[in-house]
Amino acid sequence: MTGATTHEPLIAVGILEAPRLLLSLEGSFVIADNGRSISGAAQVRLEGDGLALETESGIVVTAREVTVTPGDPGAASFLLRGVVIGKEFHWERAEDQRFRGGLRLTRNGPSLSAVNVVGVENYLTSVISSEMSSGGALEFLKAHAVTSRSWLLAQLEQSNALKAGSRVRPASIDQGPGRLVRWYDREDHDRFDVCADDHCQRYQGITRPPNAGVTLAVSETRGLVLMSGGEVCDARFSKCCGGVSELFENVWEPDPHSYLGAVRDAENGPAPDLTSEAASAGWIRSSPPSFCNVSDPALIGRILPQVDRETADFYRWTVSYTQEELAALISGKSGVDFGAIKSLQPAKRGTSGRLVELRIVGTGAMMTVGKELEIRRLLSRSHLYSSAFVVDTQDERNGVPGHFVLTGSGWGHGVGLCQIGAGVMGERGFTFGQILEHYYPGTQQCRLYA
């Protein structure tokens, strides 16, 4: 996307996938194929090789796909029951969620998919309220709105290029004897544009109505994105960088982005070189002042939503495993019988101190794994907070430790905007332009639609 567009795009957001869907259509909705009006409680079930939408009034529609649109987009909404949020993370749970816009129901093998079709700006109003506390400083919320809009429209542009064949996504896995390095992005979203969970951006519709600050932040930045080299920026963000941000190519495909580099999350000073083991160990074991180094509960409450405030330590954290726990965890997640774990050896670190590659040495096998998300998944029942960690061992017998202690830094992949750091910058009076320039240096702002 290289220039201004005239209309706000519509996007398809994957909300829920399950063998049975329970919903409530509140207000009048119209079935796209036949023009019939429906409302009230409904269920969607598997039927033959398609699906059946059945309402409480007895209307049944069978098809491979059914789309319903609101008769009054400003008033009608639908409720989906049992939406899973925080999937595979330690805060995973199910809740009922409410949405405006259209609802597309599709059959996907043994499951049914519920997809919300909604305008970009309404989508963003929910994202900002879901990703962060809606009570944050206005300039921070505006910076997040521009960031999230840029990321979204960049993803749409990349998807269109992939479909048209003008862009080829490189292989996401480097696998061989004793080696498994892979990265995860959006390659599994082929039935909708983005998902509604942390894999993309948190989107919870109108389940939690936004306050005036979020609405104002989105409306005042309407259509505004970050640009670099004539393209919309793939503006990534994570909860807490830990003091220094990470390079894009150390987390995802090997495609450097000039605006996603190593940024020291402080007002002054260059980023230290944390690619060396000695430097990263010293950094992670200390607590240098940074925008995201904050512990004031009141301030954190104005930045993070309730679900994230359940994570007490994020700038620096510690996780401990017994030998039995760690060996079972790694073998269960990887499918490789390592035997007893002898050591976890850093093989490659990024600019934030995050491990890009880790060598796991066991009595029965040795393997180098990466990138950061793969490392986080292998070393936790859900995900480690980040891959920026150092390892201490205890109670060693015959070269096999009895305990492993991981001391870590940050929360998330660390690329781009640090949400907690940006929230603190907003509290300290920085403008949204200054926040964006801090985390995405050298970018320009452009309004794609009025």
N, C-alpha and C positions, 0 to 999 in steps of 0.2 A: 504494500500500500504506500504509494509515493506522493500522494497529493490529497487535497481536500475532497470529501465526498459530500453529497447533498442530503443524504438521509441517514438517520440513525439505524444501524443494522439490527436485525433480529437474530437471536442466538438460541440454540437448542442445548438445554442443560440436563444432563442425565441425573435424575434424583434417586431412583430406587430400582432395584432388580430383585425379584422374588417370584416364587411359583404361584403366588396369589396376591392380589392387590386389593386393599380396602380403601375406599375414598368417599368423600362427601362433596358434592357439587353444590355450592352455596350461591344461589342466584341462578339465572338462566344461562345454560350452555347449549351450543348447537353442534350436532354431529356433522362433520364436514362433508361426508359422502352423500347423505340423504336429506340434510336440512332439518331433521327432527330436533325439537327442543327437549332437553332433559335437565333434571335437577335432583337434588336430594342424595341420599346414601346409595352407594353402588359398590359392586365388586367386579373384579376382572379375574377370570380363571382361564386355565388352559382348555382348549376345545379343539379336538382333532389336531390338525397341523397349524392351527391358528389360535385365536383367543375369543372369548365371549365377554362382552360388557353387559352386565345385568343390573338394572335399577330396581328400587323397591316398588316402583309402580308397574313392574312387569315387562318393561322394555328390554329386549335382548338384541344385541348386535353382535354378529360373528364375522370375523375377518382376520386377515394377517396383521392389519394395522388399523387403528381407529384414532382419529383426531377430533377433539372437541374444543371449540373456541367460545369465549365468553360473549354473551349478548351485549353486556355492558362492561367493557374492560376495566372501568374505574370502580365498579361495585362488586362484580362477581369474583369469587375465589373458589379454590378447591383445597380440600384437606386430604393429605396422604398419611395413612397410619403406619407406624413402625419404620420410619426412615432411619437408617443407620448412619450415624455421624462418627467421625474419628476412626474410620475403619482401619483395623489392624494396629491402631495406636493404643496407648495405655488408657486413654479416656473414652474408648469406644462404648457407645450406648445407642439405644433406639428411642425415638421420640416422634410424636405426631407433628407434622409441619404443614403450614398453610402457604399457598402461592396464588399469585395473580397471573394472568396470561393464559395461553393455550396449553392443552395437555395432549401429548401424543403417546399412545399405548401401542407397544409392538411386542411380537413374539420373538424370543431369542433362544432357540433350542428348548430346554426344559424350564426356562424362566420367562418372566414378563418384565418389560422395561417401562418405566414411567418417565417421560421426558417433558420438561417445561419449556415452552417456546415463549420468549419474553424479549423485550427491548433491552439494549445494552445499558441504558441509564437506570432503568428499574432494577436490572440485575446488579449493577454496581451499588445501588443504595442498600441492597441486602448484603452484598459482600462486605462492605465497609462496616456494617453493623455486626456481621458474623465473625469477621477476622479479628477485629479489635473492639474495644469498648466504645460505644457511641458517645460516651461522655468525654472523649479526648479533646485536646486543643483543636480548634477549627483548622489551623494551618497544617497540623499533622494529618487530619482527616482529608484535607484537600490534596496533600501530597500522596496519600494512599489512594485516593480516587484516580489521580493521574497515573500512578504506577499500575494499578489493577486494570484500568482501561487500556493502557499501552500493552500490557502483557496479553490481555484478551484479544485485542485486534491483531497483534503480531501472530498469535496462535492461529487465528482464522486465516490470515494471509499465508502462513506456512502450510496449513492444511490444503488450501486451494492450490498452492504451487505443487504440493505432492500429488494431488489428484490430477492436475493438468500435466504432470510429468516434467515440469520445468525445474523441479527440485528433487534431489534424491537424498533420502536420509541415510547416513552411513550406518553400518552394522553396529548394533548396540551391545554386542558381546564379543569378547576376546577370550576364547577358551582353548585350552590345550592341556597336555599332561602337566599336572601340578599348577594349573592356572585357571582362574575364573574371574574375569573383570568385565562387569557390565554396568550400563547405566539405564535409568528408567525415566521416561518422560510421558508423552501423550500418545504413544504409538498404538495403544489399545482402545482408543476412542474412535470407533468407526461408525457408530450409530447416533452420535450426537457430537456437539462441538467441544464441550467441556463437561466435567462431572461437578457435582455439588459439594465434594468433600475436600480434605486437605491435599489430596493428590493434585488438584488444580487450584481452585480457590473456594473457600467456604461460602456456600450460598444456601440460605435457609428461608428464602422467600419473604413473606410478611409474618412469619412465626413470631418474631420479635420486632414489633413496629419500631422504625428508626426515630430518633429524636430530631429536633429541628436542626441540630448541628450537622448531622450526617446528610440530611436532605439539602441543606445549604451548601455543604462541601461538594456534593455531586452536581448540583445545579450551577454553581459558580464556575465549575471546571468542565461543564458540558462539552463533550467532543474533544477535549484537550488531551493530547498524548505527547510523549517524548519521542524525538526523532534523532537519528544519527545516520549519516551517509545516505540521506534520502529515504530511509525506511523507518517504520515504526519500531521502537526499541522493544526487545524481548526483555521487559523490565521485571526481573525476578526479585523475590523478597523472601525473608525467613524471619522467624521470631527474634533470635538473638545471635549476632555474629560472634560474640565473645571477645570483641575488641578490634578485630581485623576481618574484613570481608574476603571471600574466596573467589577464585577465577571460575568463570562459566565452564571452561573446558575441563576443569578438574572434577566436575560433577556430572555434566552431560556430554553431548557429542564434542569431538575435538574441533570446535569452531570458535576461536577466540572472538570476544566482543570487546571493543575498545572501552566501552562504558561500564563493563562488568569486571573490574580489576580489583586489586588489593587496596582497600580504603581503610585508613586508621579511623576508628569510630570515636573520634575526639575532635575538639575544636582546632587544635594545632598539632603539628608533628607528623612526620612521614610514617608509613607502616613499617614495622620491623620485618626482617626477613625470617619468617618462621618455617621455611622449607628445610632448614637444618635441624637435626634432632636436638642438639644442645639448646638452641634458641627456643624451639617450640616447647621443650620440657620446662625451661625456666619461665616461659610465658604462661603456660597452662597451670603451673604450680603456684603462680602469684595471682594477684588481683589488681592489675593496673587500672587506673581511672579511665573510664570510657563513658560515652553517653548511655550505653546499655548496661553499665554496672550500677544497678539501682536496687535498693532493697526496701525503700519506704512503702509500706502497704497502701497508704492513701494514693500515692503517685501511681503505683502499679495498678490499683483499682481503676484509675482514670485511663489507663492504656490498654489493659488486657480484659477480654470478656471473662465471665465467671468460669467457664470450662477450663481456660488456660491458667487461671489463678490457682487451680488445684496443683499446678507444678510449682513447688516452692522455690527450688534452686534451678537457675538457668544460666547465669553468667559463669559460675563454677559449680561443679557437682561431683559426686563420688558414687560409684557402684561397686559392690563386692560380690564375688562368686566363690563357692567352694570348687575344688577340682571336679567333683562329681556333677555339680550343677552346670559348670561351663562345658565340660565334655559332652554331656547329654544335650545341651542347648545347641552347640555348634554341629554336632553330628545329626541331630534331628532336623535342623534348618537346612543343612547343606546336602544331606543324604550320603555323606562320606564318613566312614568310620575312622576317626583320627586316633582312636585309643585314648590314652591319657594325654592331656594337653601339656606340653613341656614349656612352650613360650608363645607369646604374641609379639611378633617383631615388626616394627615399622619398616615398610619397604619404600614408600614415597609419600611425602607430605606436601600439602598445598600452602598457599600464601597465608591462610588463617591458622595454620597448624593442624588442619583437618587431614586425616589419613586418606590418601587417594588409593593406596594399595597397602595391604596388611598381609604378612606371612604368618600363617598358622602352622606351628610345628607340633606334631603329636608323636606318640610312640609308634603309631601305625600308619601315619600318612603326613605329608607336608603339602601345603597349597598356598598360593598367593591369591588373595581375593580383593575385589574392589568393584566399583568405585564407592563413594562414601555411603550411599544408601544400602548397598549390599553388605557393607561392613556393619552398619547399624542394625540391620535385620538379623545377621548371623549371631550377634552378641547380645541379643535381648529377646525376651518373649514377644515384645511388640517392636519397638525401635529404641535404640539408644538416643539420648538427646542430640548428640552429634558424633562425628567421627574424630573430633579433636580431643584426643585423650592420650595419656601416658599410663603405662602399666607397671605396677609393683607386685612382686610375688612374695609369699610367706610360706613358712613351714615346709621347706623343700626336703624331699627324701629321694635319694638315688636319681637326682636330676629332674624330679617331677614335683612341682609346687603343690601345696595343699590348698592354697588360697590365692586368688587374683584380685587386686584392687585397681579399678580404673578411675583415674582422676581426670575429669573432662572440662571442656570449655564450650559454652554456647549451646544453642538450641536450634536445630535445623541445619540446612545445607550451607548457610552463611553467604549466599551470593546476592548481590544487589542491596536493596533497602533492608536495613535492620529495623524491624517493626518497633521493638522496644526502644532502640536508640533514637529512631525518628520521633516516637512519641515523647521522649524526654526533650528532644530539640524543640518540638512544638510547645511544650510546657515552658521552655526557657525563652521563648519569644522569637525563634527563627521563623521566617516566612516559608511558605510551601515551596517557593522557588529555590530558596537557600537549602532546604532539606533535599530537594531533588538533585541539585547540583552537587551536594556533598556525596550522595550515594551513586549518582550516575554522572560523573564528570564529563564535560564536553558535549552534553546533549543539548538539544533545542526543543522548545515547546511549540506545538503546532495544533491548531484547532481543525479537526477533520470534518466536522459538521456543526451547523449553528444550533 
